[in-house]
Amino acid sequence: MPKRSAGLLLHRTTADGVVEVLVVHPGGPFWAKKDEGAWSVPKGEHDDGEDAHAAAHREFAEELGSPAPDGPEVPLGELRQPSGKRVTCWAVAADFDPTGFTSNDFEVEWPPRSGRIQAFPEVDRAEWCTVAEARTKLLKGQVPFLDALLAHLGPGHREG
């Protein structure tokens, strides 16, 4: 059975019609020097029995340290990632200030085979970027969520 994740893609539109999305960079030593193609929608894994929408909200709060802001939500569908994982995502029209966010931590043996367990933040950066910028920042398997968002928003909205 493939792993499942759920997330929220916050978006806002500037006065000139440019769509911006909130993306997060994974923390920890594996991702420390990776940027392009390493960012993600705020998301996380959930069990088959757990409601994906509830999991998306839980994961947002865990990764960014506060509940997702209220706003109109639109399902963007489910995508199969190159790893086989299935990710379900909702777009949320809302603003959020990512400065000073606090992420939960995870533990990993680092350096590998050292026997030393260290804690790292699950997310080390969060920022707003245009959809055009997000196309290069996001993991390639999540880029179709941007297309679904733009299709939902319709004419008059630009990538930036």
Phi, psi and omega per residue, in radians:
M1 nan 2.213 -3.121
P2 -1.202 2.641 3.052
K3 -1.199 2.686 -3.136
R4 -2.202 2.455 3.054
S5 -2.286 2.782 3.089
A6 -2.469 2.516 -3.098
G7 -2.624 3.000 3.116
L8 -2.121 2.245 3.078
L9 -1.842 1.705 3.094
L10 -1.254 2.476 3.104
H11 -2.498 2.704 3.069
R12 -2.574 2.807 -3.115
T13 -2.153 2.284 3.123
T14 -1.288 2.956 -3.119
A15 -1.019 -0.514 -3.136
D16 -1.665 0.273 3.010
G17 1.525 0.157 3.117
V18 -1.454 2.245 -3.130
V19 -1.540 2.282 3.063
E20 -2.017 2.569 3.125
V21 -2.245 2.664 3.106
L22 -1.653 2.134 3.128
V23 -2.179 2.760 -3.109
V24 -2.207 2.616 3.111
H25 -1.860 2.254 -3.115
P26 -1.180 2.462 3.110
G27 -1.495 3.098 3.093
G28 1.729 2.858 -3.025
P29 -1.161 -0.531 -3.111
F30 -1.120 -0.641 -3.062
W31 -1.693 -0.071 -2.985
A32 -0.939 -0.698 -3.086
K33 -1.845 0.193 3.121
K34 -1.797 2.406 3.127
D35 -2.287 -1.270 -3.115
E36 -1.077 2.231 -3.137
G37 1.339 0.246 -3.088
A38 -2.007 -0.283 -3.073
W39 -1.348 2.947 -3.059
S40 -2.573 2.846 2.865
V41 -1.229 2.479 3.032
P42 -1.030 2.029 -3.037
K43 -2.771 3.012 3.076
G44 -2.945 2.922 -3.086
E45 -1.273 2.658 3.047
H46 -2.514 2.756 3.094
D47 -1.321 2.770 3.122
D48 -1.016 -0.592 -3.107
G49 -1.396 -0.198 -3.097
E50 -1.534 2.460 3.076
D51 -1.109 2.146 -3.078
A52 -1.082 -0.677 -3.125
H53 -1.123 -0.764 3.095
A54 -1.108 -0.693 3.120
A55 -1.109 -0.684 3.122
A56 -1.048 -0.749 3.123
H57 -1.190 -0.716 3.111
R58 -1.058 -0.814 -3.100
E59 -1.150 -0.651 3.072
F60 -1.014 -0.844 -3.130
A61 -1.091 -0.693 3.135
E62 -1.186 -0.721 -3.059
E63 -1.382 -0.479 -3.064
L64 -2.053 -0.036 3.005
G65 1.395 0.133 3.064
S66 -2.720 2.742 -3.134
P67 -1.066 2.687 3.056
A68 -1.101 2.470 3.120
P69 -1.188 2.677 3.087
D70 -1.265 2.518 3.081
G71 3.061 2.873 3.116
P72 -1.032 2.342 -3.134
E73 -1.990 2.460 3.124
V74 -2.301 2.229 3.078
P75 -1.190 2.296 3.107
L76 -1.765 -0.030 3.085
G77 1.727 -2.950 -3.129
E78 -2.144 2.391 3.127
L79 -2.127 2.467 3.009
R80 -1.555 2.166 -3.137
Q81 -1.457 2.813 3.099
P82 -0.942 -0.505 3.128
S83 -1.322 -0.201 -3.060
G84 1.741 -0.290 3.118
K85 -1.079 2.553 3.079
R86 -1.838 2.225 -3.137
V87 -2.058 2.204 3.058
T88 -1.870 2.407 -3.040
C89 -2.408 2.526 3.019
W90 -2.079 2.435 3.006
A91 -1.545 2.417 3.115
V92 -2.224 2.083 3.089
A93 -1.419 1.764 -3.078
A94 -2.889 2.764 3.045
D95 -1.766 2.752 -3.137
F96 -2.757 2.358 3.106
D97 -1.647 1.889 -3.091
P98 -1.425 -0.085 3.139
T99 -1.187 2.338 3.099
G100 1.320 0.273 3.122
F101 -1.114 2.765 3.076
T102 -2.250 2.192 -3.123
S103 -1.756 2.695 2.988
N104 -1.239 2.902 -3.115
D105 -1.891 2.789 2.966
F106 -2.292 2.733 -3.138
E107 -1.942 2.507 3.131
V108 -2.631 2.641 3.049
E109 -1.279 2.078 -3.137
W110 -2.560 2.321 -0.152
P111 -1.091 2.760 -3.113
P112 -0.926 2.470 3.108
R113 1.049 0.374 3.126
S114 -1.582 -0.317 -3.054
G115 1.391 0.003 -3.109
R116 -1.729 2.110 3.129
I117 -1.660 2.224 3.123
Q118 -2.171 2.652 3.097
A119 -1.769 2.419 3.114
F120 -2.351 2.642 3.073
P121 -1.207 2.473 3.101
E122 -1.112 -0.607 3.096
V123 -2.227 2.262 3.127
D124 -1.876 -0.227 3.082
R125 -2.582 2.560 3.040
A126 -2.455 2.354 -3.137
E127 -2.737 2.731 3.014
W128 -1.492 2.433 3.041
C129 -2.584 2.798 3.102
T130 -1.194 2.821 3.086
V131 -1.043 -0.677 3.110
A132 -1.037 -0.765 3.103
E133 -1.170 -0.693 -3.120
A134 -1.104 -0.508 3.121
R135 -1.048 -0.553 3.114
T136 -1.625 -0.449 -3.119
K137 -1.375 -0.721 -3.022
L138 -1.201 2.650 2.932
L139 -0.967 2.407 -2.996
K140 -1.026 -0.544 -3.133
G141 -1.224 -0.228 3.141
Q142 -1.758 -0.193 -3.104
V143 -0.994 -0.655 3.112
P144 -1.024 -0.363 3.045
F145 -1.111 -0.578 3.098
L146 -1.129 -0.741 3.108
D147 -1.093 -0.729 3.124
A148 -1.120 -0.684 3.106
L149 -1.102 -0.850 -3.128
L150 -1.100 -0.667 3.111
A151 -1.094 -0.696 3.118
H152 -1.161 -0.749 -3.070
L153 -1.227 -0.590 3.057
G154 1.409 -3.009 -3.100
P155 -1.003 2.648 -3.137
G156 1.625 -0.121 3.098
H157 -1.944 2.287 -3.063
R158 -2.041 2.724 3.131
E159 -1.268 -0.476 -3.140
G160 1.815 nan nan
